Amino acid sequence: MNRAVRNGLILAVVHLALVGSLGAKLLADRATRPRVWVRVAPVDPEAMIRGRYVRLAVEVDRLEGEPSKAPRPPFAGRGPQGSESVALSVGEGRLIATRSAEDTGVLGALVNQGDRRAVRLSPALAFFIPEHVADPSRRPAGEELWVEVTVPRRGSPRPIRLGVKKDGVLTPLALR
């Protein structure tokens, strides 16, 4: 075996180890971290370069904790105006956003959603969909789009599957 082939094989093994370790971590988080269904709002459903995914802004019913006196984290310019760093947790089957003086990688901003106020998280989630499936973010009146997420210790929630809530009943979508 010449040197170039050996170096190529070593590089391939390193790449497989990196991808495998990431996959193992995500599977371990899915098995051990809390899961919860949360309401989402589609973001840029008409973007031409969007590809076969739907961008979803997670909405939390309330923001807990006192307003942060700490300076905004350096990445805060990428989030909605008036946003602040939040830590995420699950309690009573709901996603909870708590103000945080530390950089958690997640921002929360208060938004008006019709007759209710919500906390919209940033960055938005990307949910990839198969080519043959119609855009699930386009819902008729009376239906809300929800996503089941894994809540990691740090960072944004990780989407698992989409669902639709109509008349108080949440039904997972079959997108295969």
The 8 nearest C-alpha neighbors of each residue, nearest first, counted from 0:
[[1, 4, 5, 2, 3, 6, 8, 7],
 [0, 2, 4, 3, 5, 6, 7, 8],
 [1, 3, 5, 4, 6, 0, 7, 8],
 [4, 2, 6, 5, 1, 7, 0, 8],
 [5, 3, 7, 6, 2, 1, 8, 0],
 [4, 6, 2, 8, 7, 3, 9, 1],
 [7, 5, 9, 3, 8, 4, 2, 10],
 [8, 6, 4, 10, 5, 9, 3, 11],
 [7, 9, 11, 5, 10, 6, 4, 12],
 [10, 8, 6, 12, 11, 7, 5, 13],
 [9, 11, 13, 7, 8, 12, 6, 14],
 [10, 12, 8, 14, 9, 13, 7, 15],
 [13, 11, 15, 9, 14, 10, 16, 8],
 [12, 14, 16, 10, 11, 15, 17, 9],
 [15, 13, 11, 17, 16, 12, 18, 10],
 [16, 14, 12, 18, 17, 13, 19, 11],
 [15, 17, 19, 13, 14, 18, 20, 12],
 [18, 16, 14, 20, 19, 15, 13, 21],
 [17, 19, 21, 15, 20, 16, 22, 14],
 [18, 20, 16, 22, 21, 17, 15, 23],
 [21, 19, 23, 17, 22, 18, 16, 24],
 [22, 20, 24, 18, 23, 19, 25, 17],
 [21, 23, 19, 25, 20, 24, 18, 26],
 [22, 24, 20, 26, 21, 25, 27, 19],
 [25, 23, 27, 21, 22, 26, 28, 20],
 [24, 26, 28, 22, 27, 23, 29, 21],
 [27, 25, 29, 23, 28, 24, 22, 30],
 [26, 28, 24, 30, 29, 25, 23, 31],
 [29, 27, 25, 31, 32, 30, 26, 24],
 [28, 30, 26, 27, 31, 32, 149, 25],
 [29, 31, 27, 28, 32, 26, 33, 25],
 [32, 30, 28, 29, 27, 33, 26, 34],
 [33, 31, 28, 29, 30, 150, 151, 149],
 [34, 32, 150, 149, 31, 89, 35, 29],
 [35, 33, 149, 148, 150, 32, 147, 36],
 [34, 36, 147, 148, 93, 92, 37, 94],
 [35, 37, 147, 146, 148, 145, 38, 34],
 [38, 36, 145, 146, 147, 39, 35, 57],
 [39, 37, 145, 58, 57, 144, 146, 36],
 [40, 38, 57, 145, 56, 58, 55, 144],
 [39, 41, 56, 55, 42, 57, 144, 38],
 [40, 42, 55, 136, 54, 56, 44, 39],
 [41, 43, 54, 55, 44, 40, 56, 53],
 [44, 42, 45, 46, 41, 54, 49, 53],
 [45, 43, 42, 46, 41, 53, 136, 54],
 [44, 46, 43, 47, 49, 42, 48, 53],
 [47, 45, 49, 43, 48, 44, 50, 42],
 [46, 48, 49, 45, 50, 44, 43, 51],
 [49, 47, 50, 46, 45, 51, 52, 43],
 [48, 50, 46, 47, 51, 52, 53, 45],
 [49, 51, 48, 52, 47, 53, 46, 127],
 [52, 50, 128, 127, 130, 49, 129, 53],
 [51, 53, 127, 126, 128, 50, 125, 54],
 [52, 54, 126, 125, 55, 127, 136, 51],
 [55, 53, 125, 42, 124, 41, 123, 126],
 [54, 56, 41, 124, 123, 40, 42, 39],
 [55, 57, 123, 40, 39, 120, 41, 124],
 [58, 56, 39, 120, 119, 55, 38, 40],
 [59, 57, 119, 118, 38, 39, 117, 120],
 [58, 60, 118, 61, 117, 94, 119, 57],
 [61, 59, 117, 118, 58, 116, 62, 95],
 [62, 60, 59, 118, 117, 63, 96, 95],
 [63, 61, 96, 97, 118, 64, 98, 95],
 [62, 64, 97, 98, 96, 61, 65, 95],
 [65, 63, 98, 97, 66, 62, 99, 67],
 [64, 66, 67, 98, 63, 97, 68, 99],
 [67, 65, 68, 64, 98, 83, 99, 63],
 [66, 68, 69, 100, 65, 98, 99, 83],
 [67, 69, 66, 70, 100, 71, 65, 99],
 [70, 68, 67, 100, 71, 101, 72, 99],
 [69, 71, 72, 68, 100, 67, 73, 83],
 [72, 70, 75, 69, 73, 83, 84, 74],
 [71, 73, 75, 74, 102, 70, 84, 101],
 [72, 74, 75, 71, 76, 102, 70, 77],
 [75, 73, 76, 72, 77, 78, 71, 104],
 [76, 74, 77, 72, 73, 78, 71, 82],
 [75, 77, 74, 78, 73, 79, 80, 72],
 [78, 76, 75, 74, 79, 122, 121, 80],
 [77, 79, 75, 76, 121, 80, 82, 106],
 [80, 78, 82, 81, 108, 77, 121, 76],
 [79, 81, 82, 78, 108, 76, 75, 77],
 [82, 80, 108, 79, 83, 109, 107, 78],
 [83, 81, 108, 107, 80, 79, 106, 78],
 [82, 84, 106, 107, 85, 108, 81, 71],
 [83, 85, 106, 99, 105, 102, 98, 103],
 [86, 84, 98, 99, 97, 106, 96, 105],
 [85, 87, 97, 96, 99, 103, 98, 88],
 [88, 86, 96, 95, 97, 85, 94, 89],
 [87, 89, 95, 94, 90, 96, 86, 150],
 [90, 88, 94, 93, 95, 92, 33, 91],
 [89, 91, 92, 93, 94, 88, 95, 35],
 [90, 92, 93, 89, 94, 95, 35, 88],
 [91, 93, 90, 35, 89, 94, 36, 34],
 [94, 92, 90, 89, 91, 35, 95, 36],
 [93, 95, 89, 88, 59, 35, 90, 96],
 [94, 96, 88, 87, 89, 93, 97, 90],
 [97, 95, 87, 62, 86, 85, 63, 98],
 [98, 96, 63, 86, 85, 64, 62, 99],
 [99, 97, 85, 64, 84, 63, 86, 67],
 [98, 100, 85, 101, 84, 86, 97, 67],
 [99, 101, 69, 67, 102, 84, 98, 68],
 [102, 100, 99, 103, 84, 72, 69, 85],
 [101, 103, 104, 72, 84, 100, 99, 105],
 [104, 102, 105, 154, 101, 153, 86, 84],
 [103, 105, 154, 102, 106, 155, 153, 84],
 [106, 104, 103, 84, 154, 85, 155, 121],
 [107, 105, 84, 121, 83, 120, 85, 82],
 [106, 108, 120, 82, 83, 119, 118, 85],
 [109, 107, 82, 118, 119, 81, 110, 79],
 [108, 110, 118, 117, 119, 116, 107, 111],
 [111, 109, 117, 116, 118, 108, 112, 119],
 [112, 110, 116, 113, 115, 117, 109, 114],
 [113, 111, 115, 116, 114, 110, 117, 58],
 [112, 114, 115, 111, 116, 110, 117, 40],
 [115, 113, 112, 116, 111, 117, 110, 60],
 [116, 114, 112, 113, 111, 117, 60, 110],
 [117, 115, 111, 112, 110, 109, 118, 114],
 [116, 118, 60, 110, 59, 109, 58, 61],
 [117, 119, 109, 59, 108, 58, 107, 110],
 [118, 120, 58, 108, 107, 57, 117, 109],
 [121, 119, 107, 57, 106, 56, 58, 122],
 [122, 120, 106, 123, 78, 105, 107, 119],
 [121, 123, 120, 124, 105, 78, 106, 155],
 [122, 124, 56, 121, 55, 54, 125, 57],
 [125, 123, 55, 54, 56, 126, 122, 158],
 [124, 126, 54, 53, 52, 55, 127, 123],
 [127, 125, 53, 52, 54, 124, 128, 158],
 [126, 128, 52, 51, 125, 53, 129, 50],
 [127, 129, 52, 51, 126, 130, 132, 174],
 [130, 128, 132, 131, 51, 175, 127, 174],
 [129, 131, 132, 51, 128, 133, 52, 50],
 [130, 132, 129, 133, 128, 175, 174, 134],
 [133, 131, 129, 130, 174, 134, 128, 175],
 [134, 132, 135, 131, 130, 137, 128, 129],
 [133, 135, 136, 137, 132, 53, 128, 44],
 [136, 134, 137, 133, 138, 132, 53, 144],
 [135, 137, 134, 41, 138, 144, 53, 44],
 [138, 136, 135, 134, 139, 44, 41, 133],
 [137, 139, 136, 142, 140, 135, 143, 144],
 [140, 138, 142, 141, 137, 143, 136, 165],
 [141, 139, 142, 138, 143, 165, 137, 144],
 [140, 142, 165, 139, 143, 166, 138, 164],
 [143, 141, 165, 140, 164, 139, 138, 163],
 [144, 142, 164, 163, 145, 165, 141, 138],
 [143, 145, 163, 39, 162, 38, 164, 142],
 [146, 144, 38, 162, 39, 37, 163, 161],
 [147, 145, 161, 36, 37, 160, 162, 148],
 [146, 148, 36, 160, 159, 35, 158, 161],
 [149, 147, 158, 157, 159, 34, 35, 156],
 [148, 150, 34, 157, 156, 33, 29, 151],
 [149, 151, 156, 33, 34, 148, 32, 157],
 [152, 150, 153, 149, 32, 156, 154, 28],
 [151, 153, 150, 154, 87, 32, 88, 86],
 [154, 152, 151, 103, 155, 104, 86, 87],
 [153, 155, 104, 105, 103, 151, 156, 152],
 [154, 156, 105, 157, 104, 153, 151, 150],
 [155, 157, 150, 149, 148, 151, 158, 154],
 [156, 158, 149, 148, 155, 159, 150, 124],
 [159, 157, 148, 147, 160, 156, 146, 149],
 [158, 160, 148, 147, 157, 149, 146, 161],
 [161, 159, 147, 146, 158, 162, 171, 148],
 [162, 160, 146, 172, 145, 171, 147, 163],
 [161, 163, 171, 172, 145, 170, 146, 144],
 [164, 162, 144, 170, 169, 143, 145, 142],
 [163, 165, 169, 143, 168, 142, 167, 170],
 [164, 166, 142, 167, 168, 141, 163, 169],
 [165, 167, 168, 164, 141, 142, 169, 143],
 [166, 168, 165, 164, 169, 142, 143, 163],
 [169, 167, 164, 165, 166, 170, 163, 142],
 [170, 168, 164, 163, 162, 167, 165, 171],
 [169, 171, 162, 163, 164, 172, 168, 165],
 [172, 170, 162, 161, 163, 173, 169, 160],
 [173, 171, 162, 161, 174, 170, 163, 160],
 [172, 174, 175, 171, 161, 162, 160, 170],
 [175, 173, 172, 132, 128, 129, 161, 135],
 [174, 173, 129, 132, 128, 131, 172, 130]]
